[in-house]
Amino acid sequence: MPPAALRRFALLILNVTSKETVMPSYKPLAWTLFLIATLLFRPASANGPTPDEMQTGSLLMRMADGYETAALLNTNVNITVNGLVARVSVMQEFRNDGSEWVEGIYVFPLPDEAAVDHMRLYVGDRFIEGEIREKEQARKEYEQAKQEGKKTSLVEQQRANLFTTSVANIAPGEMVIVEIEYLETVRYDDGTFSLRFPMTLTPRYIPGEALTDRQGNGWSPDTTLVADASLITPPMIGASSSHKVSLQARINAGMRLEIIASRYHPVNVAEASSHYTVSLAGGRVAMDHDFELLWRPVPSTAPRGMVFAETVSGEPHYLLMVMPPDDGTVSSRMPREMIFVIDTSGSMHGVSIRQAKEALQRALNGLQPNDRFNVIEFNNHPTPVFAESMPANGNNVAMAQAFVNRLRANGGTEMDPALQFALRAPPPHGYLRQVIFITDGAVGNEEGLFKLIEARLGDARLFTVGIGSAPNSWFMRKAAEAGRGTFTTISALHEVAEKMDRLFRKLENPQLTNIELQWPSGAAVESFPAIVPDLYLGEPVAVRVKASSEFLPGAALRIVGNSIAGTWTADVSLALGAQSPGVAALWARARIADLFDQQRRGADEGAIRDAVVRTALMHHLVSKYTSLVAVDKTPARPAGELLAREQVPNLTAHGQSARAIFGLPATATMGPETRRRGLLMVLATLLMMAMSAWYRRVTRGTPR
């Protein structure tokens, strides 16, 4: 029986039993039934779902008599690439189709290395420029403006790749636009440049016990292991007439391109003098899977090093890229112990588990007879094929392949026990351990996992394979960085063979190890990454640098490392050429990430916070401790008008099932509440049966 009908039935019974002709012994039953109906469905209304139930629809507005879907959201993206630096503008539209003033809250992904440095709030034909503030001060200014009825917007960082936009005092029928700008470095791999724009997210698994208080409006409570879970778990919807994106990209590669294409979206491409313009062929498309653009220069004998520079406040900043040697030969290699860890949690349901299984089968087929290996699948707990790694003979490989064929996606995402199992013992003597971690990275406790990897990895190397149309790229990259390996993203089945074959060429061909950066004397430098990881086939050295003063004319950076043929060196000129705007902000973003790495390794939290705030304020960046806030000076909402505060959902990622993700048991879910409601429903049903039997007796004139 629908909730509203149950309440009406309860009221009817209450009215009937209140009459004097009814025996007093039945009145407690009626009152009990009425109270149960009220408690069971207290948040509900005839207008629509509650925030906890929100898996389909759009922005929920809290009305006087319940909830209704009201606001729409679309996004416009403009990308400009110059050399290795990309500046991206993201314009988010919030329209209030309801009858009340509303505050919209939208949690959305950005690239994990994005340096967010600008925000503008557009109201009609006016715009308000956002200012960078310490996080608490920005929140205070936003809340004050909200209470005063002023148009205001706030952009906060929840994770390196997860942000929140809040917009207050949207009038009925009104649209406001929030524009966010960020910088990032273009990725280069195996001769190809690429840029990825995330459009939605995979719901994160939240471990730990639920806490009483919550900070945000997400579907998960905050927990003992993920203290901000309610801030990183926005509602997800399966379909929407809004949630569309338009995208344009302008590529100034500085050279002719052999290929420019999009992996997952049809695009239109136009060229003029080595400048390329790209747009989505379909105009506006659904924001349900990430956009990736790639381009490859025409082969040439160009130098294997590039340098971009920008001077800010008298201090030169550099972005350097140097390609390692590649003689095209496969090196002789020592035997390897390959540990494959595969995620089979609920978020991997559908296309993702098919991609993961196909990738793993391809990896098993590539094992050599002198290798050792094991396969560990995990969801709520790890399940290995073997108790320890075994020789890669035909029999053992066949057992592992049969194990992989039987894998199904369900349950939670408990990565910690799986990684501990994979790293619990050192590798056999004479073997190089390589851990291949296949997952969508949909977890909220990333920092704890990074600590585990750094503490347990030893001399092993960790390589991450990101699966699905919207993987957690920050976890993928940082886990691989902590594991001194590389990360690969597979978002479609047709990519599995290409990308896994490329990954295994890297695994078999480390190009440079023990890399050192030798800077010329005369200037102090801060460079990131501070420790350069091993380099593999087709991957460059990418270094972000700030120098205390300009280097002397002719100065060069020398890069030294061990290659297959022995010691390898390369010199890169540090002469300042044309200015490349954004290089300094990218250095600052890298420094902030390094500071948080230091904190994870035991550095003083207060000192780290101060250093992050100084760097972020100087370079106008959003960070864990700084936010962008924009406030219109003129009040818009009339005094006395109520303001609803609601959450904008994200589209469910292409190929994923909300039922599989949210409908399976996991820690820190709504399980206790669901059980409570279930018990009350059972009790209500029994009481209704008793009342129905009594009613039949009364209507037939049966004496009591």
C-alpha positions as CSV (number, residue, x, y, z in Angstrom):
1,M,0.0,0.0,0.0
2,P,1.4,3.5,-0.9
3,P,2.5,5.6,2.1
4,A,-0.2,8.2,1.5
5,A,-2.9,5.6,1.2
6,L,-1.7,3.9,4.4
7,R,-1.9,7.2,6.3
8,R,-5.4,7.9,5.0
9,F,-6.4,4.4,6.0
10,A,-5.0,4.9,9.5
11,L,-6.9,8.2,9.8
12,L,-10.1,6.5,8.7
13,I,-9.7,3.8,11.3
14,L,-8.9,6.4,13.9
15,N,-12.1,8.3,13.0
16,V,-14.2,5.1,13.1
17,T,-12.8,3.9,16.4
18,S,-13.4,7.3,18.0
19,K,-17.1,6.8,17.8
20,E,-18.9,5.8,21.0
21,T,-20.4,2.7,19.3
22,V,-17.0,1.1,19.1
23,M,-15.6,-1.0,22.0
24,P,-12.7,0.9,23.8
25,S,-10.5,-2.2,23.5
26,Y,-10.0,-1.4,19.8
27,K,-9.0,2.2,20.2
28,P,-5.3,1.4,21.2
29,L,-4.9,-0.6,18.0
30,A,-6.1,2.3,15.9
31,W,-3.8,4.8,17.7
32,T,-0.9,2.4,17.3
33,L,-1.5,2.0,13.6
34,F,-1.8,5.7,13.1
35,L,1.5,6.4,15.0
36,I,3.3,3.7,12.9
37,A,2.2,5.1,9.6
38,T,3.3,8.6,10.8
39,L,6.8,7.3,11.9
40,L,7.3,5.1,8.9
41,F,6.7,7.8,6.3
42,R,7.4,11.0,8.2
43,P,9.8,12.4,5.6
44,A,7.7,11.5,2.6
45,S,5.1,13.4,0.7
46,A,2.9,13.1,-2.3
47,N,5.2,15.5,-4.1
48,G,8.2,13.2,-4.6
49,P,11.2,11.3,-3.0
50,T,13.3,12.3,-0.1
51,P,17.1,13.0,-0.3
52,D,17.9,9.6,1.2
53,E,15.8,7.9,-1.5
54,M,17.0,10.1,-4.4
55,Q,18.4,7.9,-7.1
56,T,16.4,9.3,-10.0
57,G,15.2,12.7,-10.9
58,S,16.9,16.1,-10.6
59,L,17.5,18.8,-7.9
60,L,15.3,18.2,-4.9
61,M,13.6,21.3,-3.4
62,R,12.4,21.1,0.2
63,M,8.8,22.4,0.0
64,A,6.5,23.1,3.0
65,D,4.7,19.8,2.4
66,G,7.6,17.6,1.2
67,Y,10.0,17.4,-1.7
68,E,9.7,18.0,-5.4
69,T,12.2,18.0,-8.3
70,A,12.8,21.5,-9.5
71,A,16.2,22.7,-10.8
72,L,18.1,21.7,-14.0
73,L,21.8,21.7,-14.7
74,N,23.8,21.9,-17.9
75,T,27.5,22.4,-18.4
76,N,29.6,24.2,-21.0
77,V,33.3,23.4,-21.3
78,N,36.0,25.3,-23.1
79,I,39.5,23.9,-23.3
80,T,42.6,25.8,-24.6
81,V,45.9,23.9,-24.9
82,N,49.2,25.6,-25.5
83,G,52.1,23.2,-25.6
84,L,51.9,21.1,-22.4
85,V,49.5,23.5,-20.5
86,A,45.7,23.3,-20.7
87,R,43.4,26.0,-19.4
88,V,39.8,24.8,-18.9
89,S,36.7,26.8,-18.3
90,V,33.6,24.9,-16.9
91,M,30.3,26.9,-16.8
92,Q,27.6,25.2,-14.7
93,E,24.0,26.4,-15.2
94,F,21.6,26.2,-12.2
95,R,17.9,26.9,-13.0
96,N,15.2,27.0,-10.4
97,D,11.9,25.7,-11.9
98,G,10.2,25.6,-8.5
99,S,8.1,28.2,-6.7
100,E,10.5,28.8,-3.8
101,W,13.9,30.4,-3.4
102,V,16.6,27.7,-3.3
103,E,20.2,26.9,-2.6
104,G,21.8,24.4,-5.0
105,I,24.7,22.2,-4.0
106,Y,26.5,20.2,-6.7
107,V,29.4,17.8,-6.0
108,F,31.4,17.1,-9.2
109,P,34.7,15.7,-10.4
110,L,37.6,17.5,-12.0
111,P,41.0,16.1,-13.1
112,D,43.0,15.0,-10.1
113,E,45.9,17.4,-11.0
114,A,43.6,20.4,-11.7
115,A,44.8,23.7,-10.3
116,V,41.5,25.6,-9.8
117,D,42.3,29.3,-9.7
118,H,39.2,31.3,-10.9
119,M,35.5,31.4,-10.3
120,R,32.8,33.8,-11.6
121,L,29.1,34.1,-10.7
122,Y,26.9,35.3,-13.5
123,V,23.5,36.8,-12.7
124,G,21.7,38.1,-15.7
125,D,24.1,40.4,-17.6
126,R,26.3,40.9,-14.5
127,F,29.1,38.8,-13.1
128,I,30.9,38.7,-9.7
129,E,34.6,37.6,-9.6
130,G,35.4,35.0,-7.0
131,E,38.1,35.8,-4.3
132,I,40.4,33.2,-2.7
133,R,40.0,32.9,1.1
134,E,41.0,30.5,3.8
135,K,38.3,27.8,3.8
136,E,36.7,28.9,7.1
137,Q,36.6,32.6,6.1
138,A,35.1,31.8,2.7
139,R,32.4,29.6,4.3
140,K,31.7,32.4,6.8
141,E,31.3,35.0,4.0
142,Y,29.1,32.7,2.0
143,E,26.8,31.9,4.9
144,Q,26.5,35.6,5.8
145,A,25.6,36.5,2.3
146,K,23.1,33.6,2.1
147,Q,21.3,34.8,5.2
148,E,21.2,38.4,3.9
149,G,19.5,37.2,0.8
150,K,22.4,38.0,-1.6
151,K,23.4,36.0,-4.6
152,T,26.5,34.1,-3.6
153,S,28.6,31.1,-4.7
154,L,31.2,29.0,-3.0
155,V,33.7,26.5,-4.6
156,E,35.3,24.0,-2.2
157,Q,37.7,21.1,-2.6
158,Q,36.7,17.7,-1.0
159,R,39.4,15.6,-2.7
160,A,42.1,16.4,-5.2
161,N,39.6,15.4,-7.9
162,L,36.2,16.2,-6.2
163,F,34.8,19.7,-5.7
164,T,31.6,21.2,-4.5
165,T,29.8,24.3,-5.9
166,S,27.2,25.9,-3.7
167,V,24.9,28.6,-5.1
168,A,22.4,30.5,-2.7
169,N,19.3,32.5,-3.3
170,I,18.2,31.3,-6.7
171,A,14.8,32.9,-7.3
172,P,11.8,31.0,-8.7
173,G,12.2,30.7,-12.5
174,E,15.8,32.1,-12.4
175,M,19.0,30.8,-13.9
176,V,22.5,31.5,-12.5
177,I,25.8,30.4,-14.0
178,V,28.9,29.5,-12.1
179,E,32.2,29.5,-14.1
180,I,35.2,27.6,-12.8
181,E,38.6,27.8,-14.4
182,Y,41.5,25.4,-13.9
183,L,44.9,24.6,-15.3
184,E,46.5,21.2,-15.8
185,T,49.4,19.5,-17.6
186,V,48.7,17.6,-20.7
187,R,49.6,13.9,-20.4
188,Y,52.2,12.4,-22.7
189,D,52.5,8.6,-23.2
190,D,53.9,6.5,-26.0
191,G,54.1,9.3,-28.5
192,T,50.6,10.6,-27.8
193,F,49.3,13.6,-25.9
194,S,46.0,13.3,-24.1
195,L,43.6,15.3,-22.0
196,R,40.7,13.8,-20.0
197,F,37.7,15.8,-18.7
198,P,35.6,13.9,-16.1
199,M,31.8,14.3,-16.4
200,T,30.4,12.2,-13.6
201,L,31.7,9.9,-10.8
202,T,31.4,6.4,-9.5
203,P,29.9,6.4,-6.0
204,R,32.6,5.8,-3.5
205,Y,32.5,2.9,-1.1
206,I,32.4,4.2,2.5
207,P,33.9,1.9,5.2
208,G,33.6,2.5,8.9
209,E,30.9,3.0,11.5
210,A,28.3,5.7,11.1
211,L,28.8,8.9,13.1
212,T,25.9,10.8,14.7
213,D,26.6,14.2,13.1
214,R,27.0,14.8,9.4
215,Q,28.7,17.7,7.5
216,G,26.9,17.4,4.2
217,N,23.8,16.2,2.3
218,G,25.2,13.1,0.7
219,W,23.6,9.6,0.8
220,S,26.2,8.3,3.3
221,P,26.6,9.4,6.9
222,D,30.1,10.5,8.0
223,T,31.9,7.5,9.4
224,T,34.8,6.7,11.7
225,L,37.1,6.0,8.6
226,V,35.7,8.6,6.2
227,A,34.9,11.6,8.4
228,D,33.6,13.6,5.4
229,A,31.6,10.9,3.7
230,S,28.4,13.0,3.6
231,L,30.3,15.6,1.5
232,I,31.6,13.2,-1.2
233,T,28.5,11.0,-1.8
234,P,26.1,13.1,-3.9
235,P,22.9,11.5,-5.2
236,M,23.0,9.7,-8.5
237,I,20.4,9.6,-11.2
238,G,19.9,7.1,-14.0
239,A,18.5,9.5,-16.7
240,S,17.8,13.2,-17.0
241,S,16.5,15.7,-19.6
242,S,19.2,18.1,-18.4
243,H,22.7,17.1,-17.2
244,K,24.0,17.8,-20.8
245,V,27.4,19.1,-21.7
246,S,28.7,21.1,-24.7
247,L,32.5,21.1,-25.2
248,Q,34.9,23.0,-27.4
249,A,38.7,22.5,-27.4
250,R,41.4,24.6,-29.1
251,I,44.8,22.9,-29.5
252,N,47.9,24.9,-30.3
253,A,50.4,22.0,-30.5
254,G,53.1,24.1,-32.1
255,M,53.5,21.4,-34.8
256,R,51.5,19.5,-37.4
257,L,49.5,16.6,-36.0
258,E,49.2,13.2,-37.4
259,I,46.1,12.3,-35.4
260,I,43.6,14.2,-33.3
261,A,40.6,12.3,-32.0
262,S,38.2,11.6,-29.1
263,R,38.2,8.1,-27.6
264,Y,34.6,8.0,-26.5
265,H,32.6,10.9,-28.2
266,P,32.2,11.7,-31.9
267,V,33.8,15.1,-32.6
268,N,34.2,17.7,-35.3
269,V,37.8,18.8,-36.0
270,A,38.9,21.9,-38.0
271,E,42.5,23.0,-38.7
272,A,44.2,26.4,-39.4
273,S,48.0,26.9,-39.3
274,S,48.7,24.0,-36.8
275,H,45.8,25.2,-34.6
276,Y,43.0,22.7,-34.2
277,T,39.5,23.3,-33.0
278,V,37.4,20.3,-31.7
279,S,33.7,20.2,-30.7
280,L,31.3,17.5,-29.8
281,A,29.5,16.3,-33.0
282,G,26.2,15.9,-31.1
283,G,26.1,19.4,-29.7
284,R,25.0,18.8,-26.1
285,V,25.5,15.2,-24.9
286,A,24.7,13.4,-21.6
287,M,27.3,13.8,-18.8
288,D,27.5,10.0,-18.1
289,H,31.1,9.2,-19.1
290,D,34.4,11.0,-19.3
291,F,35.7,12.8,-22.3
292,E,39.2,12.1,-23.6
293,L,41.0,13.9,-26.4
294,L,44.2,12.7,-27.8
295,W,46.6,14.0,-30.5
296,R,49.9,12.7,-32.0
297,P,52.4,14.9,-33.8
298,V,53.7,14.0,-37.2
299,P,57.0,12.0,-36.6
300,S,60.1,14.1,-36.8
301,T,63.6,14.3,-35.4
302,A,62.7,17.0,-33.0
303,P,64.6,17.3,-29.7
304,R,63.5,14.9,-26.9
305,G,63.1,17.8,-24.4
306,M,60.7,20.7,-23.9
307,V,60.8,23.6,-21.4
308,F,58.0,26.1,-20.6
309,A,58.6,29.0,-18.3
310,E,56.7,31.8,-16.4
311,T,58.1,34.4,-14.0
312,V,55.9,35.5,-11.1
313,S,57.0,38.1,-8.5
314,G,60.5,37.9,-9.9
315,E,60.7,34.1,-9.4
316,P,61.1,31.9,-12.6
317,H,59.0,28.8,-12.8
318,Y,59.6,25.9,-15.2
319,L,57.7,23.0,-16.6
320,L,60.2,20.5,-18.1
321,M,59.6,17.3,-20.1
322,V,62.4,15.0,-21.3
323,M,61.9,11.7,-23.1
324,P,63.9,8.7,-21.8
325,P,66.0,6.6,-24.3
326,D,64.2,4.1,-26.4
327,D,66.3,1.9,-28.7
328,G,63.3,-0.3,-29.7
329,T,64.7,-3.4,-28.2
330,V,63.3,-5.6,-25.5
331,S,65.7,-6.0,-22.6
332,S,66.6,-9.3,-21.0
333,R,64.7,-9.3,-17.7
334,M,64.9,-11.0,-14.4
335,P,62.0,-13.4,-13.4
336,R,59.0,-11.6,-12.1
337,E,56.4,-12.3,-9.4
338,M,53.2,-10.9,-10.8
339,I,50.4,-10.3,-8.2
340,F,47.1,-9.4,-9.8
341,V,44.5,-7.8,-7.6
342,I,41.0,-7.4,-9.1
343,D,38.1,-5.4,-7.6
344,T,34.8,-7.3,-7.7
345,S,32.7,-4.8,-5.6
346,G,29.2,-3.6,-6.5
347,S,30.5,-0.5,-8.3
348,M,32.3,-2.8,-10.8
349,H,28.9,-4.2,-11.9
350,G,28.1,-4.3,-15.6
351,V,30.6,-3.2,-18.3
352,S,33.3,-2.5,-15.7
353,I,33.6,-6.2,-14.5
354,R,33.7,-7.4,-18.1
355,Q,36.6,-4.9,-18.9
356,A,38.4,-6.0,-15.7
357,K,38.1,-9.7,-16.5
358,E,39.2,-9.3,-20.1
359,A,42.2,-7.3,-19.0
360,L,43.1,-9.9,-16.4
361,Q,42.8,-12.8,-18.8
362,R,45.0,-10.9,-21.3
363,A,47.6,-10.4,-18.5
364,L,47.5,-14.1,-17.6
365,N,48.1,-15.1,-21.2
366,G,51.2,-12.9,-21.2
367,L,52.9,-14.7,-18.3
368,Q,56.3,-16.3,-19.0
369,P,57.2,-19.9,-17.8
370,N,59.9,-18.5,-15.4
371,D,57.4,-16.1,-13.8
372,R,55.5,-16.7,-10.6
373,F,52.0,-15.2,-10.0
374,N,48.8,-15.1,-8.0
375,V,45.3,-13.6,-8.5
376,I,43.4,-12.0,-5.6
377,E,39.8,-10.9,-6.0
378,F,38.2,-8.7,-3.4
379,N,35.0,-7.0,-2.4
380,N,34.0,-7.3,1.3
381,H,37.1,-9.6,1.8
382,P,40.0,-10.9,-0.3
383,T,39.9,-14.3,-2.0
384,P,43.1,-15.6,-3.6
385,V,43.5,-18.4,-6.2
386,F,46.5,-19.7,-4.3
387,A,47.7,-19.3,-0.8
388,E,51.0,-18.0,-2.2
389,S,52.4,-17.2,-5.6
390,M,52.9,-20.2,-7.9
391,P,54.9,-20.9,-11.0
392,A,53.3,-19.7,-14.2
393,N,53.0,-23.2,-15.8
394,G,50.0,-24.2,-17.9
395,N,48.2,-26.0,-15.1
396,N,48.3,-23.0,-12.7
397,V,47.4,-20.5,-15.3
398,A,44.4,-22.6,-16.4
399,M,43.2,-22.7,-12.8
400,A,43.5,-18.9,-12.5
401,Q,41.7,-18.4,-15.8
402,A,38.8,-20.6,-14.7
403,F,38.7,-18.6,-11.4
404,V,38.5,-15.3,-13.3
405,N,35.7,-16.6,-15.5
406,R,33.6,-17.2,-12.4
407,L,34.0,-13.7,-11.0
408,R,30.9,-11.6,-10.3
409,A,30.6,-8.0,-9.0
410,N,28.9,-7.5,-5.7
411,G,29.6,-6.3,-2.1
412,G,31.8,-3.5,-0.7
413,T,35.2,-2.2,-1.7
414,E,37.5,-3.3,1.2
415,M,40.9,-2.7,-0.5
416,D,43.0,-2.7,2.7
417,P,42.8,-6.4,3.4
418,A,43.5,-7.2,-0.3
419,L,46.6,-5.1,-0.5
420,Q,47.8,-6.5,2.9
421,F,47.4,-10.0,1.5
422,A,49.3,-9.1,-1.7
423,L,52.2,-7.6,0.3
424,R,52.2,-9.7,3.4
425,A,55.5,-11.5,2.6
426,P,58.6,-10.5,0.6
427,P,59.0,-11.9,-3.0
428,P,61.0,-15.1,-3.6
429,H,64.7,-14.5,-3.9
430,G,65.7,-13.4,-7.3
431,Y,62.2,-12.3,-8.4
432,L,61.0,-8.7,-9.1
433,R,57.5,-8.2,-7.6
434,Q,55.1,-6.3,-9.7
435,V,51.5,-5.8,-8.3
436,I,48.8,-5.1,-10.9
437,F,45.8,-3.5,-9.2
438,I,42.6,-3.5,-11.4
439,T,39.8,-1.3,-9.9
440,D,37.6,1.7,-10.5
441,G,39.1,3.2,-7.3
442,A,35.6,4.0,-5.9
443,V,36.6,4.4,-2.3
444,G,36.5,7.3,0.2
445,N,39.5,6.3,2.4
446,E,42.2,7.1,-0.1
447,E,44.7,8.5,2.3
448,G,44.7,5.4,4.5
449,L,45.4,3.2,1.4
450,F,48.3,5.5,0.3
451,K,49.8,5.0,3.8
452,L,49.5,1.2,3.5
453,I,51.1,1.1,0.1
454,E,54.1,3.3,1.2
455,A,54.5,1.2,4.4
456,R,54.2,-2.3,2.9
457,L,55.5,-2.1,-0.7
458,G,59.2,-2.5,-0.1
459,D,61.1,-3.0,-3.3
460,A,58.0,-4.0,-5.2
461,R,56.3,-1.8,-7.8
462,L,52.5,-1.1,-8.0
463,F,50.7,-0.5,-11.3
464,T,47.1,0.6,-11.3
465,V,44.6,-0.1,-14.0
466,G,41.6,2.2,-13.8
467,I,38.4,0.5,-15.0
468,G,35.1,2.0,-16.1
469,S,33.7,5.2,-17.7
470,A,34.3,7.4,-14.6
471,P,37.1,5.9,-12.5
472,N,38.6,7.7,-9.4
473,S,41.7,9.0,-11.3
474,W,43.2,10.6,-8.3
475,F,43.4,7.3,-6.4
476,M,44.8,5.6,-9.5
477,R,47.6,8.1,-10.1
478,K,48.6,8.6,-6.4
479,A,48.5,4.9,-5.7
480,A,50.8,4.2,-8.7
481,E,53.0,7.2,-7.6
482,A,53.3,5.8,-4.1
483,G,54.1,2.4,-5.6
484,R,56.7,3.8,-8.0
485,G,54.7,2.4,-11.0
486,T,52.4,3.7,-13.6
487,F,48.6,4.0,-14.1
488,T,46.5,3.0,-17.1
489,T,42.8,3.9,-17.7
490,I,40.5,1.5,-19.6
491,S,37.0,3.0,-20.2
492,A,35.8,0.7,-23.1
493,L,36.0,-3.0,-24.0
494,H,37.7,-2.3,-27.3
495,E,40.6,-0.6,-25.5
496,V,41.5,-3.6,-23.3
497,A,43.9,-5.3,-25.8
498,E,45.7,-2.1,-26.8
499,K,46.2,-0.7,-23.3
500,M,47.1,-4.0,-21.6
501,D,49.6,-4.8,-24.3
502,R,51.1,-1.3,-23.8
503,L,51.2,-1.8,-20.1
504,F,53.0,-5.1,-20.4
505,R,55.6,-3.6,-22.7
506,K,56.3,-1.1,-19.9
507,L,56.5,-3.7,-17.3
508,E,59.1,-5.6,-19.3
509,N,61.0,-2.5,-20.3
510,P,61.9,-0.1,-17.5
511,Q,63.9,2.6,-19.3
512,L,65.5,4.6,-16.4
513,T,65.9,3.9,-12.7
514,N,67.6,5.8,-9.9
515,I,67.0,9.1,-11.6
516,E,68.7,12.3,-10.3
517,L,68.2,15.9,-11.3
518,Q,71.4,17.9,-11.2
519,W,70.7,21.7,-11.2
520,P,73.3,24.3,-12.0
521,S,74.7,26.3,-9.2
522,G,73.7,29.8,-8.4
523,A,70.0,29.5,-7.6
524,A,68.0,27.5,-5.0
525,V,65.2,25.3,-6.5
526,E,62.1,23.6,-5.4
527,S,61.2,20.8,-7.9
528,F,58.4,18.3,-7.9
529,P,58.2,15.4,-7.9
530,A,61.0,15.6,-5.3
531,I,61.9,11.9,-6.0
532,V,61.5,11.0,-9.7
533,P,59.9,7.6,-10.1
534,D,61.2,4.9,-12.5
535,L,60.5,5.6,-16.1
536,Y,59.0,3.1,-18.5
537,L,58.8,2.7,-22.3
538,G,57.3,5.8,-23.9
539,E,56.9,7.9,-20.7
540,P,58.6,11.2,-20.1
541,V,60.2,12.9,-17.2
542,A,57.9,15.8,-16.2
543,V,59.2,18.2,-13.6
544,R,57.7,21.4,-12.1
545,V,60.3,23.8,-10.8
546,K,60.6,27.2,-9.0
547,A,64.0,28.9,-8.8
548,S,64.9,31.7,-6.4
549,S,66.4,33.7,-9.3
550,E,67.1,33.4,-13.0
551,F,69.8,31.0,-14.0
552,L,72.9,32.2,-15.7
553,P,72.9,32.3,-19.5
554,G,73.6,28.9,-21.0
555,A,72.6,27.1,-17.8
556,A,71.1,23.6,-18.2
557,L,69.5,20.9,-16.1
558,R,71.2,17.5,-16.3
559,I,69.1,14.4,-15.8
560,V,71.0,11.3,-14.9
561,G,69.7,7.7,-14.6
562,N,70.5,4.1,-15.1
563,S,69.4,2.6,-18.4
564,I,69.7,-0.8,-20.0
565,A,73.0,0.2,-21.6
566,G,74.4,1.9,-18.5
567,T,74.4,5.5,-17.2
568,W,72.2,7.8,-19.3
569,T,72.3,11.6,-19.2
570,A,70.3,14.4,-20.9
571,D,70.8,18.2,-20.7
572,V,67.8,20.6,-20.9
573,S,68.4,24.3,-21.5
574,L,66.9,26.6,-18.8
575,A,67.0,29.8,-20.9
576,L,63.8,31.8,-20.4
577,G,61.9,32.1,-23.6
578,A,58.4,33.3,-24.2
579,Q,56.2,33.3,-21.1
580,S,53.7,30.4,-20.7
581,P,50.9,31.5,-18.4
582,G,49.8,28.9,-15.9
583,V,53.2,27.3,-15.3
584,A,53.6,28.9,-11.9
585,A,50.1,27.8,-10.8
586,L,50.9,24.2,-11.9
587,W,54.1,24.3,-9.8
588,A,52.1,25.6,-6.8
589,R,49.5,22.7,-7.3
590,A,52.4,20.2,-7.3
591,R,53.9,21.7,-4.2
592,I,50.6,21.5,-2.3
593,A,50.2,17.8,-3.3
594,D,53.8,17.2,-2.0
595,L,53.0,19.0,1.3
596,F,50.1,16.6,1.9
597,D,52.3,13.6,1.1
598,Q,54.7,14.9,3.8
599,Q,51.8,15.1,6.2
600,R,50.8,11.6,5.5
601,R,54.4,10.5,6.3
602,G,54.3,12.2,9.7
603,A,55.0,15.9,9.2
604,D,53.4,18.4,11.6
605,E,49.8,19.1,10.5
606,G,49.8,22.7,11.6
607,A,53.0,23.5,9.7
608,I,51.7,21.8,6.6
609,R,48.4,23.7,6.8
610,D,50.3,27.0,7.1
611,A,52.5,26.2,4.1
612,V,49.5,25.1,2.0
613,V,47.5,28.2,2.8
614,R,50.5,30.5,1.9
615,T,51.0,28.7,-1.4
616,A,47.3,28.6,-2.3
617,L,46.6,32.2,-1.5
618,M,49.7,33.4,-3.4
619,H,48.7,31.6,-6.5
620,H,44.9,32.0,-6.1
621,L,44.2,28.2,-5.9
622,V,41.4,26.2,-4.3
623,S,42.8,23.6,-1.9
624,K,41.9,21.6,1.1
625,Y,42.3,24.8,3.2
626,T,41.3,27.5,0.7
627,S,38.1,28.2,-1.2
628,L,36.7,30.6,-3.8
629,V,33.8,32.7,-2.8
630,A,31.7,35.3,-4.8
631,V,29.1,37.6,-3.2
632,D,26.7,40.0,-5.0
633,K,26.5,43.2,-2.9
634,T,22.8,43.6,-3.6
635,P,20.2,41.5,-1.6
636,A,18.0,39.5,-4.0
637,R,15.8,37.4,-1.7
638,P,13.1,39.4,0.1
639,A,13.3,39.3,3.9
640,G,11.0,36.6,5.3
641,E,11.2,34.3,2.2
642,L,12.4,30.8,3.1
643,L,15.5,29.3,1.4
644,A,15.6,25.6,0.6
645,R,18.9,23.8,0.6
646,E,19.2,20.9,-1.8
647,Q,21.6,18.6,-3.6
648,V,22.1,18.4,-7.3
649,P,22.7,14.7,-8.4
650,N,25.2,13.3,-10.9
651,L,24.3,11.1,-13.8
652,T,25.1,7.4,-13.2
653,A,28.3,6.5,-15.2
654,H,27.7,4.8,-18.5
655,G,27.6,1.0,-18.1
656,Q,27.0,1.1,-14.4
657,S,23.9,0.0,-12.5
658,A,22.6,2.1,-9.5
659,R,20.8,-1.0,-8.3
660,A,24.1,-2.9,-8.2
661,I,25.9,-0.1,-6.4
662,F,23.3,1.0,-3.9
663,G,21.3,-2.2,-3.6
664,L,24.1,-4.4,-2.2
665,P,25.2,-4.7,1.4
666,A,28.1,-2.5,2.4
667,T,29.5,-0.8,5.5
668,A,28.0,2.5,6.6
669,T,24.9,2.3,4.5
670,M,21.2,2.9,5.4
671,G,21.0,-0.6,6.6
672,P,20.0,0.1,10.2
673,E,17.3,2.5,9.1
674,T,16.0,0.0,6.4
675,R,15.8,-2.7,9.1
676,R,13.9,-0.4,11.4
677,R,11.4,0.5,8.7
678,G,11.1,-3.1,7.7
679,L,10.2,-4.2,11.3
680,L,7.7,-1.4,11.5
681,M,6.1,-2.4,8.2
682,V,5.7,-5.9,9.5
683,L,4.0,-4.7,12.6
684,A,1.8,-2.3,10.6
685,T,0.8,-5.2,8.3
686,L,-0.2,-7.4,11.3
687,L,-2.2,-4.6,12.8
688,M,-4.0,-3.9,9.5
689,M,-4.9,-7.6,9.2
690,A,-6.3,-7.6,12.7
691,M,-8.3,-4.4,12.0
692,S,-9.5,-5.8,8.7
693,A,-10.8,-9.0,10.4
694,W,-12.6,-6.9,13.0
695,Y,-14.1,-4.7,10.3
696,R,-15.5,-7.8,8.4
697,R,-17.1,-9.1,11.6
698,V,-18.7,-5.7,12.3
699,T,-20.1,-5.3,8.8
700,R,-21.6,-8.9,8.9
701,G,-23.2,-8.2,12.2
702,T,-21.1,-10.9,13.9
703,P,-21.3,-10.4,17.7
704,R,-18.0,-9.8,19.5
